[in-house]
Amino acid sequence: LTCENNLFLDVDRFNSFVDAANANQAPIQNGQFQSNGFAYAPGAPSDIVVVRAYYRWHVMTPMFENVFANVANGERILISTMMFRNEPYQ
């Protein structure tokens, strides 16, 4: 598998930091990674934007598969999140 097949991005805009903090989505349901609700909405000037990166990583050591895997097929979803406010560009 290649990086481009395993990397997923979700970019959403929010009206406030509170709204962004409360918009906790669970991309793992019943042991399966769910990427069908992901979007690309970078927002407008001064909007609050949350970028989430998900990487599907195959645990290569069978002995650690039960420890590290959080989805089916011995894979782990690694997640990174960044929240920021867009510049007030014109």
Secondary structure, 3 states (H helix, E strand, C coil): CCHHHHEEEEEEEECCHHHHHHCCCCCEECCEECCCCCCECCCCCCCEEEEEEEEEEECCCHHHHHHHCCECCCEEEEEEEEEEECCCCC
